[in-house]
Amino acid sequence: MSGMDGNGTTGARGDAPDATVAANPFTASLSERLAETLAELDAVTTGLTRAKAELRDATYAARSRDRTVEATVGSQGQLLGLRFLDNKYRTMSPTELAASVLDAATQARDAMSRHVMRTMRPFTEPRPGMPRMEGFDIDWADIFGSGVLEEPQTSSSRNGRGALRDEIHEDGEE
């Protein structure tokens, strides 16, 4: 039988619906978990917004191993700049110059890809307290190429976002 409770709401046997929900430990636990999940979603969304803003303006410059060419790439690996250092290119064959350009561009692109991986890794790994989703592993080598998983062989690359820069001016560079 239904009736009015003291608050003017109708509930089964005169009980207020809120009292039933508050007394149920499963509902309270579910409400807490939902609030935690929504807070976690908000934190991830905020973090992704920051990461996107950082990557949008990121650039990376790297020199070829023979130090004749410097290539600068954007966050998507697009070539933004190319510099020929110390006029060394004038004495190079077209094949040597092409190899130096490709070397510098590849090193810059791979370094930027590693930066993107480091920036996005927190959003691709399982969160504490959350179950691991099967089939959600990201194959970075498939996305960026196998070179991204290898560490750079030299320290000739430079980050265009304020990291330490090589201040030694060799061979009249810069």
NORGI-V785588 format. One line per field, one symbol per residue. psi: psi as a letter, one per 20 degrees, with the letter a starting at -180 (. if undefined). A space follows every 50 residues. Layout:
psi = ???
This chain:
psi = qqrpaijjqprpkiqphhhgghiohhgggggghgggghggggggggghgg gggghhjqqpqqqqhjkiqpqpqaijjpphqppopkjhhhjqqhgggghg ghggggggghggghggghhighiiqqqpiqqpoqjjppnhhhgiqhhhiq qqhrkjqppjkjrpqojpnqkkq.
